[in-house]
Each structure stands twice: as structure tokens, then as C-alpha cells.
Amino acid sequence: MSDSRQAFRELLALLAEIDTACVGESDATKSALDVADGHRMVLHGLRRALGSQLDADPYRPVLRRAITPVMKFGGDSPDAVYHECNIAADASYRIRGNVAGAVYVSFAVQSADAVGEGVGATLNSEEFDVAPDGSFEIEATPAAAAGERNRLRIPAGGFSVIARHYYEGVNCAMAESGRRIPLQIECTSGRPHATEPDAAAIATGIARVTRLLRSRTIDEMRGRGAVPAWVSRVPNRFNEVQKPDAGMAYAALDIAYAMAPFHVPEGKALVMSGRFPACRYAGVVLWTRFRQSFDYLNRRVSLNRTQTVPETDGSYRIVIAARDPGVPNWLDTGGRASGMIYWRFLLPRDAIVTPQTELVDLDSLTG
């Protein structure tokens, strides 16, 4: 059997494994819509993996959009624009770009070892110089020291870079089709001569597609350790907000997170309350159980600090419900009774108050 045929069959086998192990059949806790969400997630993930991995050349990388409104995979934010590309662990790169009005920009190198995948190094916009016009230039190299300004370390096993631009405006950044972010990367070390893809290169590309899909589905489900402390298993209740452990795959290590499932029966509303901390960005979004944001193009499914109407004492009160209760800060479930709630707090400078929740009768809320 040829190498490409073997790689293709392994990809097909993985899709079947994801369908069985991650998506599964509907049951008492999983609706037919949940199952359909799972299949949509798999297809979005396949689309992302094909675009970023099949023909990737780590010596001629191009930073491309990792997430779009119709390609959500791995836990997106309507306020964040993500770019990604593959790199080589033995090469050096120059990254030029612009913050383009973002309140936070970061670069994270994903790496792999015998245990699994994780974040090997990060650099955020407080750790590199930004010119008055918003432009910047950083170097990504194995020679960089941890914590060195304007230099992103590529550790052994480094294989990709993810760039994040976070916005805290009135509109969702990802809903603005005309938004453009200048971002370029070029290899500055020696690189092999470019050739037409041969059979071995195509087989390797298919294997990369399989690797990305597996890492964000089967491998994440099994995990390389305990479930993070900030992930609640109890519906409508958050654990303490925390930053992820060093090395956690695809997380940003300078962002504090809290995640909990929600269940809001018909005629009920879930009220979240708390105070925003001093930080670069704070926001919450509704996800399906497969970590895809609800439809932010047509409904309000997320809120950041700018979009949130504060209480008279400066606190927030956010309502999750299937229909508009006539109060500020309504997050629309679109008729879904369940899903996930995901909070992000970027570069927090003081203690974060864990969001509190209360399930109430929807009709008890008045505008």
C-alpha cells in the first residue's frame, strides 16, 4: 500500500473514531442537536486542518486565519482574531505586524514531546515593542532566552505559531468581515529548495491533518493530565478563575479562564453577577458542548466590558435566556437549553471575583 493511501485511511479511521468516542449517539443528556453540533465541529476542524496542514511548508510559512465565523474549532472568541502557521524547530523567523487597534496581542509556540502537545513559549504585547503607529517586529528563534524582550523562543519540538489579537469594542471583531490585520512571517535561516510536492510530501501532509484533528479531539478528551481546576463539571456553577498550567496545549498562559456547563430549562434564566478586574480584556461567550461559539453574526452570544451595561455600583449582571427578558446584558441561547459558558480575563492585574450564578424564573426579570 502506498504511503499516501495509508495516511488517507488513517485519516478516515480517525474521523470514525471521533464520531464514536467524541460525538456519540443522542441520549438522556445529549440531544440530537448536540450530536449534530459534534459533526459540525468535526467538519469545521477538518476544514481548518486541511487549510493549515496539508500543504504547510515550515520554511515558507504564511500566517492565515485559524478561525472564521464558519470555521470554528478549538474554542473561539467573537472578540479575538486568530492566525496560525507551521514552523520548524531548527529555524529562525522574523514576524512583522500591527496591533491594529487590539487591546492585546500574543504569539504562542505549540510544541510536542513524548507526553503530548503543549504551549512551549509565549510572547505578548507587553513583552515586545510597539511603535506609535501600532507596528512591531519580533524574532522567533531557538536562540531566544525565556523572557527576552522582542524575541519568542522556539523550544525543541516546536511546530506551530498561533497569533491572537483581542478587541474590546462595541462590535464583535470576528463579525466585521472588513477587518484586516497586517501580519507577516518569514524564515531568516537556511531553507531547503522548494520543489513540487512528491508522494512522500503529500502523505506527510495528510498525516499532519490527522495529527491536528486528533490533538484537538481524541487527545484533548483523554487529556495529558487532570481536568484543569478552572473547568467546572457542575451546571450553572463556576470554579475559581485561574490561569492554565504551564504547557497546556493551545491555551494562552497569561489568560485566566473559567468554564462551566449551563442548563436553562424553558421559562428560566441564568443570572451571572460579579465585578470585572483590572486587566487588558474581560469577556464571556456561550459555546456548544463542542466549544464552538453560538451564532454571533445574528444574535448577542458574548459580552466584553465595553458591551456590558454596568450596575449602579459598577458590578455586572448578565442574563442567559432563550428569549429577551427586557433587561440589559442578555445573552441569547437561540432556544438551546444547554451549552457551555466560557470566561476569559487577559493579563489580570488583581484578584478576579469568580462569577456567581442564580437560576430564576424568566418572567421575574423586568426591564
Secondary structure, DSSP 8 states (H G I E B T S, - for coil): --HHHHHHHHHHHHHHHHIIIII---BTTB-HHHHHHHHHHHHHHHHHHHHHHTT--TTS---EES-BTTB--SS--TTEEEEEEE--TT--EEEEEE-TT-SEEEEEEEEE-SS-EEEEEEEETTSS---TTSEEEEEEETT--TT-TTEEE--TTEEEEEEEEE--SSS-GGG-TT----EEEEE-S---------HHHHHHHHHHHHHHHHHTTHHHHH-SSS--TTB--STT-----B---TT-TT--TTEEEEEEEEE--TTEEEEEEE---SSSEEEEEEE-TTS-B--TTTS--EEETTT----TTS-EEEEEESS--SSSSEEE-TT-SEEEEEEEEES--S-----EEEEEEGGG---
